[in-house]
Amino acid sequence: MCNSTKARQYRQINGDKQIRQQNSGLPPTLPLPSLVETGAFWRAPHSYLDLCHRRLGRSFTIYPFGAAPMVFMSDPTDIAAIIRSQSDVLQPGAGAEVITPLVGRRSFMLQEGEDHIKIRRAVMPAFHHRVVAKHAEAIQQIAAKDIASWPIGRSFAAHPYLRALTLRVILSTIFGDEDPRLSELHACLFKMLSVTRSLALQEPPLRRLPPWCGLWRSFLLTRDRVDHLIGGLVEDGAHEAAESGGLLHELLAVHSREGPINEHIHDDLMSVILAGHETTASQLAWALQLLAHNPAASSALTAEVDQADNAYLTATVQEVMRHRPVFLFAIPRVVSKPTEIAGSLYMPHTQLAACIHLLHHDPELYRQPRSFLPERFIDSPPDPQFWLPWGGGRKRCPGHNLATLEMQIVLREVVGQRCISPANNKLEPARWRSVIVTPGSGCQIVLDRRDARRSGRIRR
């Protein structure tokens, strides 16, 4: 039975949302129709989660239109129970189905049990912090060149420029930078992944309706070209990868017993590209937004960079990921067997979401949680129990070391070359982009050259 048919039957059987709540025994929900609730969460995710938390408490239920109920939990103990659960009880792969058109059904992100663990073990060595550190010089060169070309003295949306930069970095990490086909692959991926900002990705029925149908056709055509380019790069680069090591080498090794180059490698590479590109670009966009709207923090960071120190830079990256994590909740776990959390029994098909946004803004865990204060992490790093920007458990982002290094290098280059100012009076509200959130207006900022009074020298 297809997902859309099951969704229709689910709505027909359960009827009104309030009746569903009474019969299910799930945590409370706001008295809104599912369609309205879904729209509100789509349009204003931060505000809607905060509203639910204020009115309903640490655990509450959202009924997405055409999908199973989603229970959000923000208590640290409940979150730990979700992310540490066994995969045969709570299945995290099912909660990531939305990205299947982007990464393919064989992606390790969507696998469970041994299939997921096998590829994860293959990927992790390529993202170990010692291996990642070897890419620092290449990342710095890419960042310096890109940032020098960004607009000066006028408002512009930084997020597209950050997407281009982070995509160059992840492709260089996987394939190197010698092959001339990488330029076309970069352009095609950039176009293809623009679909992540459309509802057509989250709602398959829209793909048959205007204006989404044209967007979806363009996505499919571009995806075919991307698949062809990646296949050729993998085939031609197999020998070099075996000699040089790295991510491509690790994936080729783990799939070698399955025969010639196959779809598994393609899907796993697309997973790494998506995660390494979209999440890092969006997290950097939030970083520039927060620095632009917090001049004291921006000035402190600039002063430290001029002194070639890293303590405040590290704390700034950590605070950005606390205050504006791109993942508002960890990959939803779908209940496959009855399970009890905090005294409540959850039955199959219910989705359980560990709410990272609410955890990171809990006043019992962080003083002034609504303020951007990098200094909170200067003397002590964030507690991993209460700081989960990369998710947790078996589905924790494997590329977090590369993303963190990339954020540090890019921010160092930006404040080293430019002064950052906000283009608007308020921090931009969040908007969904696939399963992550980005600044709603694309991170509108103004960059100016640093003058002699502020830096003691002019940088160009």
C-alpha positions, -999 to 999 in steps of 0.1 A, spaced: 0 0 0 14 34 -10 21 61 16 -6 84 3 -33 57 5 -23 49 41 -24 85 50 -59 89 36 -70 58 55 -54 72 86 -74 104 84 -106 86 76 -103 62 105 -93 88 131 -114 118 120 -111 149 140 -78 156 157 -93 160 192 -109 126 189 -76 111 179 -59 127 209 -85 113 233 -83 78 219 -45 77 215 -34 87 250 -6 108 235 7 140 251 -15 171 246 -18 191 214 -30 225 204 -67 226 194 -60 231 157 -69 211 126 -40 191 112 -37 212 81 -35 244 100 -10 229 125 12 216 96 11 250 80 20 269 112 49 246 118 61 250 82 59 288 83 73 295 117 90 264 132 108 282 161 77 301 172 54 271 169 76 249 190 80 276 216 42 281 217 36 244 222 62 242 249 47 272 268 11 259 266 16 222 267 48 214 286 79 194 279 61 168 258 34 175 233 20 161 200 18 176 166 -4 159 140 12 164 106 -13 165 78 -14 130 61 11 114 85 13 97 118 14 118 150 47 132 160 55 135 198 81 161 207 101 157 238 125 182 254 133 167 288 169 155 287 160 121 302 133 115 276 156 126 248 183 102 260 158 74 260 148 82 224 183 85 208 197 55 227 168 32 219 173 -1 199 167 3 162 142 -26 162 120 -7 187 124 29 174 134 31 138 153 63 129 157 55 92 119 58 86 120 94 99 144 104 71 123 92 42 118 128 30 154 129 17 151 97 -4 147 115 -37 180 133 -30 202 105 -17 186 73 -30 170 44 -12 203 26 -6 217 55 14 232 45 48 212 74 63 180 53 56 193 19 66 188 1 99 207 -24 119 239 -39 104 234 -23 70 236 11 86 265 2 109 286 -13 81 286 19 60 289 41 90 320 23 101 334 28 66 326 65 65 338 74 100 376 70 95 375 95 67 360 120 91 382 114 121 395 147 134 431 139 125 421 130 89 399 161 87 427 184 99 447 175 67 420 193 47 424 226 66 448 242 41 426 233 11 395 246 29 412 278 39 422 284 2 387 278 -10 372 300 17 396 329 11 391 329 -26 353 327 -24 349 353 4 371 378 -15 345 377 -43 314 384 -21 296 417 -25 310 447 -7 291 476 8 255 465 0 230 441 13 231 406 -1 219 371 8 249 352 21 233 317 21 237 310 -16 274 320 -15 279 297 15 262 269 -3 286 273 -32 315 274 -9 306 244 12 297 224 -19 332 230 -33 347 219 0 329 186 2 335 177 -34 372 185 -29 372 163 2 357 134 -18 372 137 -53 401 161 -50 402 191 -72 420 180 -104 392 166 -125 376 192 -149 342 174 -145 340 187 -109 330 222 -121 300 208 -140 291 185 -110 292 215 -87 268 235 -109 244 206 -114 244 197 -76 238 234 -67 208 235 -91 195 200 -81 196 207 -43 176 239 -47 146 216 -45 152 213 -7 134 247 -2 102 235 -19 72 218 -4 73 194 -33 101 175 -15 81 170 16 47 165 0 48 140 -30 13 148 -42 23 184 -50 48 171 -76 19 165 -101 4 200 -96 15 234 -110 38 252 -102 56 223 -84 54 199 -114 78 220 -135 102 223 -106 101 186 -100 107 177 -137 137 200 -137 150 183 -105 147 149 -121 165 159 -152 193 175 -132 195 145 -109 201 123 -139 230 144 -150 244 144 -115 241 106 -113 260 103 -146 288 126 -135 293 109 -101 293 75 -118 320 85 -141 341 101 -114 338 70 -92 347 47 -121 377 67 -132 388 76 -97 388 41 -82 425 35 -88 436 69 -75 413 65 -45 429 32 -36 463 48 -36 454 80 -18 428 68 7 400 90 19 362 87 18 359 74 -18 386 47 -10 367 37 22 334 33 4 350 14 -25 366 -10 0 334 -17 19 314 -24 -13 341 -42 -32 327 -76 -25 294 -67 -40 308 -65 -75 314 -36 -99 307 0 -89 271 0 -78 243 22 -66 252 18 -30 284 39 -35 264 65 -54 238 68 -27 263 69 2 283 96 -16 251 116 -22 243 113 15 277 127 24 274 155 -2 240 165 11 250 165 47 283 181 42 270 208 20 235 218 32 239 216 69 272 234 71 261 262 47 229 267 68 248 267 101 273 292 87 244 314 76 230 314 111 265 323 124 268 353 101 233 364 111 240 361 148 274 380 145 258 407 124 231 413 151 255 410 180 282 435 174 299 429 208 304 392 199 316 401 164 341 426 178 354 401 203 358 375 176 376 399 153 400 410 180 408 373 188 414 364 151 438 393 148 457 378 177 458 344 161 439 329 190 411 303 188 393 301 222 365 327 214 362 313 178 356 278 192 331 291 217 313 311 190 308 281 168 295 261 198 271 289 208 259 293 172 250 256 171 233 259 205 213 290 198 204 282 161 209 245 154 199 236 119 183 204 131 153 215 153 149 178 163 169 146 159 157 123 131 123 112 142 121 76 156 91 56 144 78 32 170 79 -3 156 72 -21 189 53 -8 220 77 12 241 75 31 274 92 65 279 86 85 311 57 63 322 38 66 289 33 37 265 38 45 228 23 23 201 36 15 166 37 41 139 38 70 163 69 92 156 90 103 186 112 135 181 139 146 205 135 184 203 170 199 201 157 235 198 138 233 231 166 214 248 191 241 238 168 269 251 159 253 285 165 280 312 173 252 337 203 241 315 215 275 301 214 310 316 198 335 294 191 308 268 175 333 243 207 354 242 237 348 220 266 345 244 297 327 231 315 334 264 293 308 281 316 282 265 350 299 270 359 281 302 339 249 298 328 232 266 291 223 262 279 192 280 271 166 254 240 155 273 224 189 267 241 200 234 230 180 204 234 201 173 244 170 152 217 147 166 226 117 187 229 80 189 235 58 158 223 86 135 246 113 148 261 132 119 294 114 109 308 146 93 306 168 124 344 172 127 347 184 91 317 208 95 331 222 127 366 228 112 350 243 81 329 267 102 359 279 121 380 285 90 352 303 71 344 326 101 380 333 106 383 344 70 351 365 70 360 385 101 396 387 90 387 402 56 354 421 64 332 439 89 298 424 93 266 444 96 229 434 96 208 443 67 176 443 88 166 452 123 158 417 135 173 383 132 156 365 103 130 339 112 136 303 103 124 286 72 125 249 63 150 236 38 144 199 35 149 186 71 169 216 84 161 253 90 179 283 75 175 321 78 143 329 61 156 357 38 188 339 29 209 356 56 208 392 45 240 410 57 263 438 46 301 433 44 326 462 43 363 462 40 381 466 73 395 501 76 428 511 93 410 524 125 393 490 132 421 467 123 453 487 122 457 477 85 435 473 54 428 438 42 419 432 6 
